[in-house]
Amino acid sequence: GMLAPGGASAADAAHWVALSLIKEGQPAQALALAEKILPQAGQPAAAAQLSMDAADALYEIPARRNESIDRYAATAAKYPKEPVAPQARYMAGFAALEQGKYDAAQKHSQAFLAAYPDHELAPSALRVAAESNLQLGNYAEADKLYAQLIQQYPTHGDVELWKVRRIVSLQLQKKHQETGAAMESLSGELRTPDARAEA
């Protein structure tokens, strides 16, 4: 059949089957398939894709979501030139943040930003870095990163949320004047109908 050992075509077929299985809520089967075909994938592009599928499958299995963090990171490290690498690096940070592993979240998101500053996922990675710093008690760093997000991506859909998180980081630094000023400007913006609808 299609999944007979045969290098790239088998790996390619396995990738599409794994994707479908994940979509249909069968991540354990997707994981088993990706793991089985990965050693014979041949081409780095095909192997990288299957490695990513395995990580995505782990992410979709609640009891194994923790394992997805290292699998995403390993995929990014092993296949840095492949198209899945940025997504894998970002997901390592995102999954770590979700799992409350803030040190790992901060490390992976900073690695992403160092490697892919202009990637479309950069604002998302910057948010992971900012939020993990906030959770770690690095309030000044969180404040700086949220300020950077607000400045660099002023039209982003989440900009109001970032402004609120920045106020939290100022508050936690006991910077009362800056907190007051930031709240003043935020409530001014929330008076516009657009921002009110957003909020």
Steps between C-alpha positions, in 0.01 A plus 500: 500500500587867513689463825738232377861597578598730218670810634348837418168388351424277798604776739287749310198271509557434872508876561160554338350201680642622833354848440158350427516280810585803718210697346266207563600484868723193472836644610629175651466327162662797327792481744546126447499547122745793503737311733486190283574673169745763631812276505458422128394849389820561305481866397548757780186686384285187539666405830454852640133493409443162668693613807270802517195273456619291796538816712154624393351161585663506847363851550147374424525219760434684829694251714804535271486872419805555722703272271407711199717786633825303460384342176429840344838631621680190368329538161614863475854409608535201269348658186590871527490555122159340443180705472353344817791623717357842598157354580665222704715748694198722568283206610768387748462835676123518467443146634743568787310818596171310494646227720628755753866429414594866491879459486470276194240732345731797541802309364322365191326828415828694532670240276219551247539880508878476459463268198185637331447866598300577183287185490120537511504316835738759653224695683363173642847393614559843653172464691612158632832657610321793667243285680753241617718780643195641678423158648864456607490831687731674251266800497739754347579262214130420450421873496772558237377216279133603522602858417693366198195300386273805529747718312588253224151360434259789574225362274514141632168357620641433848653842562241594769578179688875574482434848642314345793784248561751786485299686768513185714880486462530871594269449798707205620814716477315751723547766231188689599548808283565299183211267590267798535615651170464169316150444643403855409606453139337156481165624634522791256533251215220284638268800467512468121218277371746273319708431809186453711380236256847340519492500880 
